[in-house]
Amino acid sequence: MSSAAASDVLLQKRLALPIFASDALSSVAYATQEILLVLTVGGTAYLYLAPWVAAAVVVLMATVVASYRQLVRAYPTGGGDYEVATKNIGAPAGVIVASALLVDYVMTVAVSVSSGVDNIISAAPSISPHRVELAVIFVALLAAVNLRGVREAGLAFAAPTYLFATGVFIMIGTGLFRTIAGDAPVAESANYHIETQPGYGSLGFLALMFFTLRAFSSGCTALTGVEAIANGVPAFRPPKARNAQLTLVAMGTIAVSMFAGLTVLALISKVHITDPTHDSCHFTNVADCADQPQRTVIAQVASAVFGGPHSVGFFYVQATTAMILVLAANTAFNGFPLLGSILARDRNLPAQLNNRGDRLAYSNGIVMLAVVAGALIWIYQANVSRLIQLYIIGVFTSFTLGQTGMVRHWNRTIRSERDSGERARIRRSRAINAFGASLSGAVLIIVIVTKFTKGAYLVLIAMPILYAVMRGISKHYSRVARELATEDTGLMLPSRNHVVVLVSKVHKPALRALAFAKATRPDTLTALTVNIDDEATRALQAEWERHDLPVPLTVLESPYREVTRPLIEYIRKVRADRPRDLVSVFIPEYVVGHWWEHLLHNQQALRLKTRLLFQPGVMVTSVPWQLSSTAGLEQRPIRPDGPNVPPNPLVPPAVDAPVKSG
């Protein structure tokens, strides 16, 4: 697609919702489960805390959505928390946010895909041994679809997102109706007893509070992906900010409703689930849950509501849940490349991340995300319980700094605003962002404390490393810009131009290089060869004299049979004797048409060019000679002297001036 077609791939709200909100919507499939997994460490006695923990998560989600509405209105150009933190707190804060978001996007892919595979295994337990391979294949497929372009990705992901939401709402409605009618659904694990881990039998007040906060921090996975809409505002159709705000509200409403409904049904149906990573993990009188895959919470609820694991409703919910969880990684496949392009534009990441592919997608960012996420899945064996511990810290780091930046933005804006109505609106927005910053900051502390020993320390190591790398890249680009900048727009011509033509044989490429070198009207022209074989060098000198070429041939001795070093030393000597002179090196090389032919020829020319590029005051010119294997190219003489006269390769068109030999 041409660059002029960029406006054609802008998204309507109905396509933007599945693209940017699939992560937030799908997180309800495992957020409730993560709360229950923590609470059941102490057996079933602490499940009474689940409604309170879920209510706290709902309040937090509503606050974050309201806060991001203000951010989207104030900064509709995209960049989200990164742009807000950079402009209102400073570049270092922006880079911290960026490092947090990059880590979070990678974790989104790893966790979502692994959770989707879990739900597939819930419906087909026999494929459990192939969990990792299946997850990696899904990551590769997601990358391939996104490389096809934004519009294609939206069309591919729209149906599964809406089918999933519809299925969950039907399940919630059916389950609540049955409960009201006196036929409450009962989960397959309702009668299972969960053994209490040692030390969790009776917790004191402080221990119970910490335990509850740990469950809350796990439930906060429901908030992942909320920031994606703020980062992707430029992808919306005009009016961009308004459409992004409406999509954000729709996403928040749907996600909160599904999360609350699923949690209520899980408690009504008495779903019991344990963490397979714990040594004491097993249900009484049931096979070891670490060896026999447990059905996920949403799978158990669907089975209870629709009448068993073989019902149509169960398979529908499981199929759509698996699809949305796998496709939820698409939020990261859109957010990561967009953020990467903004960071590259600001010179915090390599400039290649700001390049669009031929389908107007940021291809380099998509490939990078797929590789890193696939590696994480392989390392952690697609285990959601282990991967989830690395999650969320990046999200709430960006939440906290972004909302703090918004408070400073409103403080600065209100000082210059004179309209009373607008000032009141700014105060309201500031209050929302201040509450959001305080709440997300508190949650960040809770998440770090409760998840640190579970693996979160790895994220706290990765983020500073990313920060240091990005700051280093920024300093490099700044240093290069300073070196390349000039206040003097005049051109300083060299005193003299010394041309050196590298020769190994007397053949057509060498003669063409000599002719082209002569056409530049140099002050001196030298043919240069390196003696690495006495017999071959004598044969070259004899051939040179036989052709009576009007250019002197200089032979450099190389007792250790090196080619590059003697040439570099010769050119350095020319430069040292005449520092203001220019040395132009012409390298003849022939071009082959097939990739395998490159393996059959010496790549000395490439090595020479690489070394010469590092020499100051030296220009390198490649003179190609296309062989017949290069399709469609004809070998033509440089200039015919007449209809039956062979061309003289040393007399190019309109060049009759004498040349000094050097």
Buried (B, 14 or more C-beta within 10 A) or exposed (E): BEEEEEEEBBBEBEBBBBBBBBBBBBBBBBBBBBBBBBBBBBBBBBBEBBBEBBEBBBEBBEBBBBBBBBBBBBBBEBBBBBBBBBBBBEBEBBBBBBBBBBBBBBBBBBBBBBBBBBBBBBBEEEBBEEBBBBBBBBBEBBBEBBBBBBBBBBBBBBEBBBBBBEBBBBBBEBBBEBBEEEEBBBBBBEEBEBBBBEEBEEBEEEEBEBBBBBBBBBBBBBBBBBBBBBBBBBBBEEEBBBBBBBBBBBBBEBBBBBBBBBBBBBBBBBBBBBBBEBEBBBBEEEEEBBEEBBBBBBBBBBBBBBEEBEBEBBBBBBBBBBBBBBBBBBBBBBBBBBBBBBBBEBBBBBEEBBEBBEBBBBBBBBBBBBEBBBBBBBEBEBBBBBBBBBBBBBBBBBBBBBBBBBBBBBEEBBEEEEEEEEEEBBEEBBEBBBBBBBBBBBBBEBBBBBBBEBBBBEBBEBBEEBBEBBBEBBEEBEEEEEEEEEEEEEEEEBEBBBBBBBBBEBEBBBBBBBBBBBBBEBBBBBBBBBBBEEEEBEEBBEBBEEEEBEBEBBBBEBEEEEBBEBBBEBBBEBBEEBEEBBBBBBBBBBBBEEEEEEEEEEEBBEEBBEBBEEBEBBBBBBBBBBBEEBEEEEEEEBBEEEEEEEBBBBBBEEBEEEBEEB
